Amino acid sequence: MLQQASLYGFVRTILIIVLVYYAIKISTRLFAPYLMRYMSKKMQQKFEGQFGQQHQQRPEPKQKEGETVIDKIPNRDSSSNNKVGEYIDYEDVD
């Protein structure tokens, strides 16, 4: 009697495992498109929010189109240019 009860329990357990596996497999096929659509909408909203934040943070350029803007003023120290060295004229030898 003990062996029959354990065999029945084993078969029942295997049957439950197989049924749960197929139930998950079928439900995944049914609900996966909806889940993917939901996730893609959430990602799209996130990217749009990030793009909007970046776009708002950039200041509008105040200069006109084609105008040249120099941010750095070069040093006017002429003594540093004289200490470059001696100029040597090289000739090509064939």
N, C-alpha and C positions, 0 to 999 in steps of 0.2 A: 504494500500500500504506500509506503513511504517513497518508493521509486516512481510510482505513477504520479503522485502529487508533485514531485520535483520535476518530472518530465513535462507535466502540464504547465507548471509555472515557467519553465524554461521556454517552451513554445509560445506561451502567452507573452513573455517578455520580448522575445524576438519579433513576434507579430506587432507589438506596440511600437518597437523601435523602427520597424519597416514602415508602418503607417505614419508615424511622426516624420520620418525622412521624406516620404512622398508628399505629405501635407505641406511641409516647408518648401519643397521643390516646386509644387504647383502654385502655392501662394506667392512665392518669389517671382515666378513668371507672370503672374497676374498683376502684382503690385509694383514690380520693378520700374515699368515705364512712368508711373505716377511719382514714384520716389525720385527718379532721375530728373523728371521735369521740375519737381519741387526744389531739388538741390540746385539745379541750373538757374532757376529764378532767384534763389537766395544768393548765389555767387554773382549773378549779374547785378543785383542790387548792391552788393558789397563793392564790386568794381566801380559801379557808377558813383557810389558815395566817395570812394577814394579819388576818383578822377575829378569829381566836383571839388573836393577839398584842395587838391593840388592846383586846379585851375583858379580857384579863388585866392590862393596864397600868392600867386605870381602877380606882381604889380604891373600895371599897364605901362608900356614904354612911353616916356614923356617926349622923346625926340621924334622928329618927323621921319618918314621913310626916306632912306638914302642919306641921312645925315650921319656924319662921322663923329663919334664921341671918344675922347681920350681920357681915360681914368687916371693914368699915371703921368706925373710931370717929371721929365728927366732932370737929373742933376746938372747944374750949370758950372760945375767945378772944372775949369779948363786945365788946371795943373795936373789932374789925373790922366788926361789924354796925352800930355807931353812925355809921360814916363812909360809909354808903351814899348819903346825900343827903337833900334836903328833900322831903317828901311834898307833892304838888300834887294837889288835887281838881279833876278836869276835869268840865265839864258839857257835855252834848250841845246844840248849837244847831240848831234846826229852821229 
